[in-house]
Structure formats: structure tokens, C-alpha cells
Amino acid sequence: MAGNTFGVLFKVTTFGESHGAGIGVVIDGCPPGLPLASEDFSAEMARRRPGHREHDSARKEEDQVQILSGVFEGLTTGAPICLFIPNNDADSRPYDSLALMFRPGHGDYAYFKKYGHFDYRGGGRYSARETAARVAAGVVAQKILAAEGILVTGYTIEIGGIKADTIDLQYAKTDPLGCPDPLASTQMVEKLQEAKEQGDSLGGVVELRVTHCPPGLGDPVFDKLDADLGKALFSVGSIKGVEIGAGFKAAISRGSENNDPITPTGFASNNAGGILAGISTGQEIILKVAVKPIPSIRKEQDTIDRTGKPCKISVRGRHDVCAIPRIIPVLEAMVRIVLTDHLLRFRTLGQQGI
């Protein structure tokens, strides 16, 4: 299986399956001398971990990150860092009845057509469980970015058609859904409960902001910063759309409306979302990410089995009603990994002053 590695200089390779021994990541290219300990991962792993909300999966994982290599006396050595997260609460029994059927909306059908054999327990390699490794890698990336003052923040702006009308980022930090609008958050919770009672699920939209990003990250042809951000975010399961800056609104705008005027004190607007010609401008980088509904639902659906015979399926077991907000730290991690990779690549040009 190819495609388990992402990045050029700051390179991450994830491994493991949902119901295997655990999930892990190898990080290559991390500079030496960076303080790193197991407890550094606790806060971010807790944000992704289920069980905080009524609509979360009931699976209980401690998600304690074990550092297997690349750190000595509390500092990174420059060697590959191997992080391992054990699976302690996998329950494969609900998947026994699904072994021969394809779950609608899941990767089962495509995966079977490609490989002919796969671990159907919880989705195996393509399970959302894999993203725990990405969050761990994002913690290491953020340590590098923090030294430059670069911050990545994600929050919920829509679930089930309920949209946030106000943006209070301080409130979003404590809101159970990571929503910056108290009223919208309350309505989202009600919508999620309704979907849960109906055996269904919901999708939504997450917005991400990168502040204090210096100008000059990214390259103007195939390695555009926005192209790499798009690939990174699309590599997360459940992501069906990514907008940068004005996004699709740019398609219905005039050039005079979409262009960001430049003044002696900086840009007068930010429809570009902080990136021009694939290179960061120094403005805030703004992204919106569309998250599809969780495909594992109790509501009965039509499908086929491995022989092509039609059948009905109702997915039981422990599943989220919505990937949001647990997906937010995953998306933040992928943005941090991209920015760290491009920051290290930028430094190879001799630009040390950012």
C-alpha cells in the first residue's frame, strides 16, 4: 500500500489500523534540540478523543503517546521520531455481521476493488482512528511553528445547516462543539441529538486560521502552499471540500471586487486568504473545510455484498453522529505539518530571519 507518507523535509509516515495493536507515526526531519515529552501530547490528544459529548462514539481510548525513538534527555536528537498510541478499547464484534457487506458512504467497496482483501473491523487502515497519529505529529510541528510565533486555530462554523453568525474565538475554546457562536452552538446540539435519535448523522464546516505566518512560504508551480494545504486537508477522511480565502465566491466576483488592494501599510482586504501565486503573503491564512456526515448510521440502507447480491444494512457499534468537533485538531495538525515543512524548506534558501 502506497501513500502513507506526507511532506518533503518535515516528513510524516503513519502506520497501524483501527482494531490492531495501535496507531503510530514516524516523523523524519525534525530539527534537534526541541524539548519533547509524552505529556506534551496530552491536551491535543484529549481534544480528538471521544466521550466528551452525547453524540460522540462510546469507544474509550486513553490515547497516551509513547515516544519510541528520536528523543534523548528530553530533547529531539534529529533522528526519526517514532510515536506509538496503543489501542486499548477496540471491540470488533459489531463488525462480524458486516464482514461481507459494503457500508454505503465508506471506503469498503473501493478498498475491496483495489486490494481484494482488507481489515473491515472499524475500517482498518482507512478508519478515522488513523488520525490520532496525525494529531501527535501536529504537536511536534506546532513546537517548531511556535518558535516563529505561527498559530493555527480551527473552529466550527456550521453543523447540519446551522451556521455561526458571530465569531468569538475565545468562546469557541470552551464551547463543546468548538463553535464561536453560543446561540448557534445550542441549536447545533439540538440538531445532533435529533439525528442521533433517528439513527442518522450530520456534516458541517470547519474554518481554520493561521496567524503570524511570514511571507515567502510555498513555491509558485507544483508546490504551491495552497495546493499542499488542500492535499493535506483532503487527505483527512470525511473531507469533501476546501476553500481558501473567498473560495467559490471568487467565481462570481469581478476582478475589481476580488483583488486585494495593496497600500503602503499592507493589504486592504484578504480575499486571497493569505496566499498569492502559491506563496504566503504574511496575511492571515483562512481556510474553510467541508466535512461530510458520518457514513456509519443505524438507519437502514441499501447495499450489496461481496458477490454483488443486494441486501439491507444497518450499522451498529460505536460511532460519532458528526465528525465535528473531534476532527478540528486533526485539521489543525495537517495545516501545522504543511507549514512546518514549508518553513524548513524556506530556510534552505538561507532565509533565517523569519
Secondary structure, 3 states (H helix, E strand, C coil): CCCCEECCCCEEEEEECCCCCEEEEEEECCCCCCECCHHHHHHHHHHHCCCCCCCCCCCCCCCCCEEEECEECCEECCCCEEEEEECCCCCCHHHHHHCCECCCCCCHHHHHHHHCCCCCHHHHHHCHHHHHHHHHHHHHHHHHHHCCCCEEEEEEEEECCEECCCCCHHHHCCCCCCCCCHHHHHHHHHHHHHHHHCCCCCCEEEEEEEECCCCCCCCCCCCCHHHHHHHHHHCCCCEEEEEECCHHHHHHCCHHHHCCCEECCEECCCCCCCEECCEECCCCEEEEEEECCCCCCCCCEEEEECCCCEEEECCCCCCCCCCCCCCHHHHHHHHHHHHHHHHHHHHCCCCCCC
